Amino acid sequence: MNLEQQISSLVKAAVKALYDVDAADNQIQLQKTRPEFEGNITLVVFPFVKLARKAPAQVAAEIGEELVKSDIIAKYNAVQGFLNLVIDDAFWIQQLQAINADDQYGRQPERHQLMMVEYSSPNTNKPLHLGHVRNNLLGYSIAQIQEANGWNVVKTNIVNDRGIHICKSMLAWLKYGNGETPESSGKKGDHLIGDYYVRFDVEYKKQIAELTSKGMDEETAKKEAPLMKEAQEMLRKWEANDPEVRGLWAKMNEWVYAGFDETYKRMGVSFDKIYYESNTYLEGKSEVEKGLASGQFYRREDGSVWADLTKDGLDEKLLLRSDGTSVYMTQDIGTAKLRFQDFPIDKMVYVVGNEQEYHFKVLSILLDRLGFPFGKELVHFSYGMVELPNGKMKSREGTVVDADDLMDKMIEDARDISKDKVNTLQGITEQETNEIARKVGLGALKYFILKVDPRKNMLFNPAESIDFNGNTGPFIQYTYARIQSVLRKVTLAEDTINGEAYTRAGGTLHPKELDLIQRLCEYPAAVRAAGEEFSPAIICNYAYALACEFNSFYHDLSILNEPDEHKKALRLLLSANVAKVLRSAMALLGIEMPERM
C-alpha cells in the first residue's frame, strides 16, 4: 500500500473507534500539506464533523490523537478543519528502501486488456515532417505510458500508400525523372519521391495559370489541367490493377519505406503491426456496398455513394466517388474491421491531429451503423498543430520542415553547446562524444514537444529546447549524469541503510532528504494520471520537478564528503533511486539518458 492508502486505513480505524462510524472512501480527503504548516500530508476533517457533532478543530484533534498511536504518524497539528500529519522518519526510509528494491517501480499491475495505439500514418508521396514528429513522439510515448499502466499495447501504423497524391509523385517521376533512383541521386527514397510531389505541384500551377490566362475560371482550370487529368486516370488504372501502374507504384513505395524506416529508427519509435491502405480499402468498399444494400447509405445520380448523417447533427459524407474510387473514410472502415479481426482489442486509440475531429466522429457513427460493436468505443486522441518561430509549415511549396533535417540540426546544436562540457571528461572518445550529442539533441527535441499539453497548439523553439537550464530535456539528462558521476566514485553498500537502526541511533531526515523521498513516492501516481489523461506532459512535469528537487538537495547537502557514514549511505541510496526514477520516467517519453555529460 502507498502512503495515502495506509493513512486512509488508519483514518477509517480512528473514525470507527472514536465515533462508531464506517467512513466511506470518498469521505477521506487527503492532500499535500501547505508549505506554511508543519506536516507532510493533510486530512480534510469536515466530512466527519456532522457525524461527530463537534467543532471541526475538536474533531481534528481527536482524530490526530488516535492517529499518533500508529508507527507511521509522528505528530500532528490541527488548523480548524484540517489535520496536518507529520510522517515518522523511519517510515520514509522504509519507503525509500521499498523503492530501491522494486525494479519495476512506478509500473502498475497487469490488467489483461489490450489497447491498440495508431500513430504516424504517413503518405508515401513525401518524407516525414515536423507534424509527423509530434505525432510519432506522442503516439510512442502514450504506448509506453499505457504499458506502464498494465495494458498490453499493440503499436500500429496505417500507411497511406494509395490515392491521388501518390499518383501525382508517380506521374511527375515518369515525366521529369529520367530514371532517377535513390542510388543514382544519393538521396533517401522518401526525399526523392517528395521532390517529385513538389515538382508536380509546380508544373500543375503553371498549367492552371496558362488556362486562366485564356479566360477559364480558376476552379475549372484546376479540374481541366492536363496533369490533374492524367493523375486521375493513373488512379483509375491503379484501382483496375493495371500491371504497369502497379509495378511503378510498388517500386517507388519501396524507396519510400526504406527512407521511413531509417527515420523511425533514428527517432526511436517502432511499430508492432503496419497496415497499408492498399490492402484495407477493398475491405472498406465491401462494407460500404453492404451498407448500400441494407439502406444505410444511398447512391446519387452520378454514381457516388453517400451517408446521410443529418440525424446525428452532422452532414452528408461521401464514401465512394462517382468513378467508384475510395476516400479516406472508406479505407478507415476497412482498416478498423481488419484490426478487430486480428486482435482482441479492448480500446482503440487514434493519435491524429485535431483537424480530423470531424472525421473520427463520422467514423465512429458509420462503424456503429454497419453493426460493429466497437464503433462507439473508438478514442480519437486529438492533438494540436506544431509550428516553428518562422511560421506554420507547408508541404506543397517545398518548404516542409523535414524530420530528418530537424533531427540533424538538433544533434548538431547539442554537439556545439555541450562541446566544452564534454571536453572536460577524461578519456572520452569521439564516438562517445557523438553519442552524447545524439542523445542530448533528440532528448531536447522529444522533451520540448512532449512537455506541452498535447491538445494545445505549440511553438517549437529549437534554441530554447537545447538549453541546459530550465524545463528542458538536457537539464534532466544533465541531472541524471551528475548523479551517475557521484555513484561511480563509490560502492553503494545498501545494507548499511536500515530505517529502524538509523532512527534509533538518533538519525533524523533533513528537510531536503524528506522532500526528495516524498517526490519519489509520487511517481506511481504520476504514471497513473498520465495514463488516465493520455498525457506525456504529466511525466515531463514530474521528471522536471524531481530533477529540480535533487539539484536543490545536491546544492545544500554534502554526499561524498559527509562524515556520518549512515547519512552518507542514505544520501547515496537516495541519489541512486532518483537516477532510477528519472531514467524510468524519461524512458516513458522515449528519451535516452547519457551516463556522462
C-alpha positions in Angstrom: 0.0 0.0 0.0 1.2 3.5 -0.7 1.2 6.3 1.9 -2.3 7.6 1.0 -3.8 4.1 1.2 -2.1 3.4 4.6 -3.3 6.7 6.1 -6.8 6.1 4.7 -6.9 2.8 6.6 -5.7 4.5 9.7 -8.3 7.2 9.4 -11.1 4.6 8.9 -10.0 2.8 12.1 -9.8 6.0 14.0 -13.3 7.2 13.0 -14.7 3.8 13.8 -13.0 3.8 17.2 -14.0 7.4 18.1 -17.5 7.7 16.6 -18.5 4.1 15.8 -18.9 5.1 12.1 -17.7 3.3 9.0 -16.1 6.0 6.9 -16.6 5.8 3.1 -13.6 6.1 0.8 -15.0 9.4 -0.7 -15.1 10.9 2.8 -11.4 10.6 3.3 -9.8 13.6 1.5 -6.0 13.8 1.6 -3.8 16.5 0.2 -0.2 17.7 0.4 0.3 19.9 3.4 0.6 23.6 2.5 4.2 24.9 2.9 3.3 27.4 5.7 2.3 24.5 8.0 4.3 21.7 9.5 3.4 18.3 8.0 3.6 16.0 5.1 0.0 15.2 4.3 -3.2 16.8 5.4 -6.6 15.2 6.2 -9.7 17.3 5.5 -11.8 16.8 8.6 -15.1 18.5 7.6 -16.7 15.3 6.2 -16.6 13.8 9.8 -17.8 16.9 11.7 -21.5 16.2 11.3 -21.0 12.6 12.2 -19.1 13.5 15.4 -21.4 16.5 16.2 -18.4 18.5 17.4 -16.5 21.6 16.3 -14.1 21.0 13.4 -11.0 21.8 15.5 -12.0 19.3 18.2 -12.7 16.6 15.6 -9.3 17.2 14.0 -7.6 17.0 17.4 -9.4 13.8 18.4 -8.5 12.0 15.1 -5.0 13.3 15.4 -4.6 11.8 18.9 -5.8 8.5 17.6 -3.5 8.5 14.6 -0.3 9.2 16.5 -0.8 5.8 18.2 0.4 4.3 15.0 4.0 3.8 13.9 3.5 6.0 10.8 2.3 9.3 12.3 5.0 11.1 14.4 2.9 14.1 15.4 0.1 16.4 14.2 -1.3 19.9 14.3 -4.9 20.8 13.8 -5.9 24.0 12.0 -9.6 24.4 12.1 -11.0 21.6 9.9 -7.6 20.5 8.6 -5.4 17.9 10.3 -1.7 18.2 9.3 0.1 15.0 9.8 3.9 14.6 10.2 5.1 11.2 9.0 7.7 9.4 11.0 11.2 9.5 9.5 11.5 5.7 9.8 8.5 5.3 7.6 10.1 7.5 4.9 13.3 5.5 5.0 11.4 2.3 4.7 9.6 3.7 1.6 13.0 4.6 0.1 14.1 1.0 0.7 11.0 -0.4 -0.9 11.5 1.9 -3.9 15.1 0.7 -4.2 14.1 -3.0 -4.0 11.4 -2.6 -6.8 13.0 -2.9 -10.2 9.6 -2.1 -11.8 8.8 0.8 -9.5 6.1 3.0 -10.9 4.6 0.3 -13.1 1.0 -0.8 -12.4 -0.2 -4.5 -12.2 -1.1 -6.3 -15.4 -4.7 -5.6 -16.3 -5.0 -8.3 -19.0 -6.6 -5.9 -21.6 -5.3 -4.9 -25.0 -5.0 -1.4 -26.2 -4.1 -0.6 -29.8 -2.5 2.8 -30.4 -2.3 4.0 -34.0 0.2 6.8 -34.9 2.3 8.2 -37.7 0.0 7.5 -40.7 2.4 8.9 -43.3 1.7 9.4 -47.0 4.2 7.7 -49.4 4.5 10.8 -51.5 6.8 12.8 -49.2 9.1 12.5 -46.2 8.1 12.7 -42.6 7.8 16.3 -41.4 7.6 18.3 -38.1 3.9 17.4 -37.8 4.8 13.7 -38.0 7.5 14.2 -35.4 4.9 15.4 -32.8 2.5 12.6 -33.9 5.1 9.9 -33.6 6.5 11.1 -30.3 3.1 11.4 -28.8 1.9 8.0 -30.1 5.1 6.2 -28.9 5.0 7.8 -25.5 1.3 7.1 -25.0 2.0 3.5 -25.8 4.9 3.3 -23.3 2.8 5.0 -20.6 -0.2 2.7 -21.1 2.2 -0.3 -20.9 3.4 1.0 -17.6 -0.2 1.2 -16.5 -0.7 -2.5 -17.1 -2.1 -2.5 -20.6 -1.0 -5.0 -23.3 -0.3 -2.5 -26.1 0.0 -3.0 -29.8 1.6 -0.1 -31.6 0.3 0.2 -35.1 0.7 2.4 -38.2 -1.5 2.8 -41.3 0.4 3.8 -44.4 -1.5 5.9 -46.9 0.1 4.2 -49.9 -2.6 4.8 -52.5 -4.7 7.7 -53.8 -4.4 10.8 -56.0 -1.4 12.2 -54.0 0.6 9.1 -54.7 -0.2 9.3 -58.4 1.0 12.9 -58.5 4.5 11.8 -57.4 4.5 8.8 -59.8 3.4 10.9 -62.8 6.0 13.6 -62.1 8.7 11.0 -61.8 7.6 9.5 -65.2 7.6 12.8 -66.9 10.6 14.6 -65.4 12.7 11.9 -63.5 14.8 10.5 -66.3 15.0 7.2 -64.4 16.5 8.8 -61.2 16.8 6.5 -58.2 17.9 6.8 -54.6 21.2 5.2 -55.6 21.8 7.4 -58.6 20.9 10.6 -56.7 22.3 9.8 -53.3 19.0 10.8 -51.7 16.8 8.9 -49.2 13.9 7.4 -51.1 11.3 9.4 -49.2 13.1 12.6 -50.0 13.4 11.7 -53.7 9.7 11.0 -54.0 8.9 14.1 -52.1 10.8 16.1 -54.6 8.6 14.8 -57.4 5.5 15.6 -55.4 6.6 19.2 -55.2 7.6 19.1 -58.9 4.0 18.0 -59.8 2.6 21.0 -57.9 5.0 23.4 -59.7 4.0 22.1 -63.1 0.3 21.9 -62.2 0.3 25.5 -61.2 1.9 26.5 -64.5 -0.9 24.7 -66.3 -3.6 26.4 -64.2 -2.0 29.8 -64.9 -2.0 29.1 -68.6 -5.6 28.1 -68.7 -6.8 31.1 -66.6 -4.8 33.4 -68.9 -7.0 32.1 -71.7 -10.2 33.1 -69.8 -11.0 29.9 -67.9 -12.1 30.4 -64.2 -9.7 29.0 -61.7 -11.9 26.2 -60.3 -12.5 24.9 -63.8 -8.8 25.3 -64.7 -7.8 23.1 -61.7 -10.1 20.3 -62.9 -9.2 20.7 -66.6 -5.4 20.9 -66.2 -3.9 18.0 -68.2 -1.6 16.9 -65.3 -4.5 16.5 -63.0 -6.5 14.6 -65.5 -3.5 12.3 -66.1 -3.1 11.7 -62.4 -6.8 10.9 -62.0 -6.5 8.4 -64.9 -3.5 6.8 -63.3 -5.5 6.4 -60.1 -8.3 4.6 -62.0 -5.7 2.3 -63.6 -4.2 1.6 -60.2 -7.6 0.5 -58.9 -8.1 -1.6 -62.0 -4.8 -3.4 -61.3 -3.0 -2.1 -64.4 0.3 -4.0 -64.2 2.4 -1.1 -65.5 1.0 1.4 -63.0 1.1 -1.2 -60.1 4.7 -2.0 -60.9 5.8 1.6 -60.8 3.8 2.1 -57.6 5.5 -0.9 -55.9 9.0 0.3 -56.9 8.5 3.8 -55.7 6.9 2.8 -52.5 9.8 0.5 -51.6 12.1 3.5 -51.9 9.9 5.5 -49.5 9.6 2.6 -47.0 13.3 2.3 -46.8 13.5 6.1 -46.1 10.8 5.9 -43.5 12.4 3.0 -41.6 15.6 5.0 -41.3 13.8 8.0 -39.9 11.7 5.9 -37.5 14.8 4.1 -36.2 16.7 7.4 -35.7 13.6 8.9 -33.9 13.5 5.9 -31.6 9.9 4.9 -32.4 8.6 1.5 -33.6 5.5 -0.4 -34.5 4.2 -3.9 -33.8 1.9 -4.1 -36.9 1.8 -2.0 -40.0 -1.4 -1.8 -42.2 -1.4 -0.5 -45.7 -4.3 1.4 -47.2 -3.8 -0.5 -50.5 -4.8 -3.7 -48.6 -7.6 -2.2 -46.4 -9.5 0.0 -48.8 -11.2 -3.0 -50.5 -12.5 -4.2 -47.2 -13.9 -0.8 -46.7 -15.5 -0.8 -50.1 -17.1 -4.1 -49.4 -18.6 -2.8 -46.1 -19.9 0.3 -47.9 -21.6 -1.8 -50.5 -23.2 -3.9 -47.7 -24.4 -0.7 -46.1 -25.8 0.5 -49.5 -27.7 -2.8 -49.9 -29.2 -2.6 -46.4 -30.3 1.0 -46.9 -27.7 2.6 -44.5 -26.2 4.6 -47.4 -27.5 5.9 -50.7 -26.3 6.4 -54.3 -26.6 9.7 -56.1 -27.4 10.1 -59.8 -23.7 10.5 -60.6 -23.0 7.0 -59.1 -21.3 8.3 -55.9 -22.2 6.7 -52.6 -23.1 8.8 -49.5 -24.1 8.5 -45.8 -26.7 10.9 -44.5 -25.7 11.9 -41.0 -28.1 14.8 -40.6 -30.0 12.9 -37.9 -26.7 12.8 -35.9 -26.2 16.5 -36.1 -23.7 16.3 -38.9 -24.0 16.5 -42.7 -23.7 14.1 -45.6 -20.5 12.2 -46.1 -19.0 10.9 -49.4 -17.9 7.2 -49.2 -17.3 6.3 -52.8 -16.7 8.7 -55.7 -18.7 8.6 -58.9 -15.9 6.7 -60.6 -16.0 4.1 -57.8 -12.7 5.1 -56.2 -12.4 5.2 -52.4 -12.0 8.0 -50.0 -10.1 8.0 -46.6 -13.3 7.2 -44.7 -13.8 4.0 -46.8 -10.2 3.0 -46.0 -10.6 3.6 -42.3 -13.7 1.5 -42.1 -11.8 -1.4 -43.7 -8.8 -0.9 -41.5 -10.9 -0.9 -38.3 -12.6 -4.1 -39.4 -9.3 -5.9 -40.1 -7.7 -4.7 -36.8 -10.5 -6.0 -34.7 -10.3 -9.3 -36.6 -6.5 -9.5 -36.0 -6.5 -8.5 -32.3 -8.9 -8.8 -29.3 -8.8 -5.0 -28.8 -10.4 -3.6 -25.7 -9.6 0.0 -26.6 -8.6 1.5 -29.9 -6.8 4.9 -29.8 -6.1 7.0 -32.9 -3.3 9.6 -32.5 -4.4 12.1 -35.1 -4.4 15.9 -35.3 -7.3 17.9 -34.1 -8.2 18.9 -37.7 -9.5 15.4 -38.1 -12.0 15.5 -35.2 -15.0 15.5 -37.6 -13.5 12.6 -39.5 -13.4 10.4 -36.4 -16.9 11.4 -35.2 -18.2 10.2 -38.6 -16.1 7.0 -38.5 -17.5 6.1 -35.1 -21.1 6.6 -36.3 -20.6 4.7 -39.6 -18.9 1.7 -37.8 -21.8 1.6 -35.4 -24.3 1.7 -38.2 -22.5 -1.1 -40.0 -23.0 -3.2 -36.9 -19.5 -3.2 -35.5 -19.8 -3.3 -31.7 -16.5 -1.3 -31.3 -17.8 1.7 -33.2 -18.8 3.8 -30.3 -15.6 2.8 -28.3 -13.0 4.4 -30.6 -10.8 7.1 -29.0 -9.5 9.9 -31.1 -6.5 11.3 -29.3 -6.6 14.8 -30.7 -3.5 16.9 -30.6 -2.7 20.5 -31.7 -0.6 21.8 -34.5 3.1 22.4 -34.1 4.8 25.4 -35.6 8.3 26.9 -35.7 9.1 30.6 -34.8 9.1 31.5 -38.5 5.6 30.3 -39.1 3.4 27.3 -40.0 5.0 24.6 -42.1 3.7 23.8 -45.6 4.1 20.7 -47.6 3.3 21.5 -51.2 5.5 24.5 -51.9 8.7 22.7 -51.0 9.1 24.5 -47.6 8.2 21.5 -45.4 10.1 21.2 -42.1 11.7 17.9 -42.8 12.0 15.5 -39.8 15.5 14.3 -40.8 16.8 17.8 -41.2 15.3 18.8 -37.9 17.0 15.9 -36.1 20.3 16.7 -37.8 20.0 20.3 -36.6 19.2 19.3 -33.0 22.1 16.9 -32.8 24.5 19.5 -34.3 23.3 22.1 -31.8 23.7 19.7 -28.9 27.3 18.9 -30.1 28.1 22.6 -30.3 26.6 23.6 -26.9 28.0 20.6 -25.0 31.5 20.7 -26.6 33.1 22.5 -23.7 31.4 20.3 -21.1 32.2 17.0 -22.9 35.8 18.0 -23.4 36.3 18.2 -19.7 35.6 14.5 -19.4 38.8 12.4 -19.3 39.3 9.6 -21.8 36.1 10.3 -23.8 36.3 9.2 -27.4 34.9 11.0 -30.4 32.4 8.2 -30.8 31.2 8.7 -27.2 31.1 12.5 -27.9 28.8 11.9 -30.9 26.6 9.5 -29.0 26.2 12.1 -26.2 25.3 14.7 -28.8 22.7 12.3 -30.3 21.0 11.5 -27.0 21.0 15.2 -25.9 19.8 16.6 -29.2 17.0 14.1 -29.7 16.2 14.3 -25.9 15.8 18.1 -26.3 13.5 17.7 -29.3 11.3 15.0 -27.7 11.0 16.6 -24.3 10.2 20.1 -25.6 7.4 18.7 -27.8 6.0 16.3 -25.1 6.1 18.7 -22.2 3.3 20.8 -23.8 -0.4 19.8 -23.2 -0.9 17.6 -26.3 -4.3 19.1 -27.0 -2.8 22.6 -27.5 -1.1 24.1 -30.5 2.6 24.6 -29.7 5.6 26.6 -30.9 8.7 24.5 -31.2 11.8 26.7 -30.5 15.0 24.7 -31.1 17.2 27.2 -29.3 15.0 27.0 -26.1 14.8 23.2 -26.3 18.5 22.6 -26.1 19.1 24.9 -23.1 20.9 23.1 -20.2 18.9 25.2 -17.7 15.2 25.3 -17.1 12.4 22.9 -18.1 14.2 21.1 -20.8 15.4 17.5 -21.6 19.1 18.4 -21.4 18.6 19.8 -17.9 17.1 16.5 -16.7 19.7 14.5 -18.6 22.5 16.5 -17.0 21.0 15.9 -13.5 21.0 12.2 -14.2 24.6 12.3 -15.5 25.6 14.3 -12.4 24.2 11.5 -10.2 25.9 8.8 -12.2 29.2 10.7 -11.7 28.7 10.7 -8.0 27.8 7.0 -7.9 30.8 6.0 -10.0 33.1 7.2 -7.2 31.7 4.8 -4.5 30.5 1.3 -3.9 27.0 1.6 -2.6 26.5 -0.7 0.5 22.8 -0.8 0.5 22.7 -2.9 3.7 24.1 0.0 5.7 20.7 1.7 5.5 18.1 0.4 8.0 15.3 2.6 8.9 14.8 1.5 12.5 18.6 1.3 13.2 19.0 4.8 11.7 16.3 6.4 13.8 17.4 4.5 17.0 20.8 6.0 16.5 19.3 9.4 16.6 19.2 10.0 12.9 16.7 12.4 11.5 15.9 13.3 7.9 17.0 16.7 6.7 14.1 18.5 5.1 15.8 18.3 1.7 16.1 14.5 2.1 12.5 14.3 3.1 11.3 16.4 0.1 13.2 14.1 -2.3 11.8 10.9 -0.8 8.3 12.3 -0.9 8.8 13.3 -4.6 10.0 9.7 -5.3 6.8 8.4 -3.7 4.7 10.4 -6.1 6.0 8.7 -9.2 3.4 5.8 -9.4 0.6 8.4 -9.1 2.1 10.5 -11.9 2.3 7.3 -14.1 -1.4 6.6 -13.4 -2.5 10.1 -14.1 -0.6 10.2 -17.4 -2.3 7.0 -18.4 -5.8 8.2 -17.4 -5.4 11.5 -19.2 -3.3 10.2 -22.1 -0.8 13.0 -21.3 3.0 12.6 -21.6 3.2 16.2 -20.3 2.4 14.8 -16.8 5.5 12.7 -16.9 7.6 15.6 -18.1 6.3 17.8 -15.3 7.1 15.1 -12.8 10.6 14.4 -14.1 11.4 18.1 -14.1 10.1 18.6 -10.5 12.2 15.6 -9.4 15.3 16.9 -11.1 14.8 20.3 -9.5 14.3 18.7 -6.1 17.6 16.7 -6.5 19.6 19.7 -7.6 18.4 21.7 -4.5 19.4 18.7 -2.3 22.8 18.4 -4.1 23.4 22.1 -3.6 22.6 22.2 0.1 23.9 18.8 1.4 27.2 17.0 1.1 27.1 13.4 -0.2 30.6 12.1 -0.7 32.2 14.3 2.0 29.5 13.6 4.6 31.4 12.4 7.7 28.5 10.5 9.2 28.6 7.1 7.4 24.9 6.5 8.0 23.9 9.8 6.4 26.3 9.3 3.6 24.9 5.9 2.8 21.3 7.3 3.0 22.2 10.1 0.6 23.9 7.7 -1.9 20.9 5.4 -1.8 18.6 8.4 -2.3 20.6 9.7 -5.2 20.7 6.2 -6.9 16.9 6.0 -6.8 16.4 9.5 -8.1 18.5 8.4 -11.1 16.5 5.2 -11.4 13.2 7.0 -11.4 14.5 9.8 -13.8 15.6 7.1 -16.2 12.3 5.3 -15.9 10.2 8.5 -16.4 12.3 9.6 -19.4 12.0 6.2 -21.0 8.2 6.6 -21.0 8.9 9.7 -23.2 11.3 7.7 -25.5 14.3 9.7 -24.2 17.7 8.0 -23.6 19.8 9.1 -20.7 23.6 9.7 -21.2 25.8 8.3 -18.4 28.2 11.2 -18.8 27.8 14.8 -20.0 
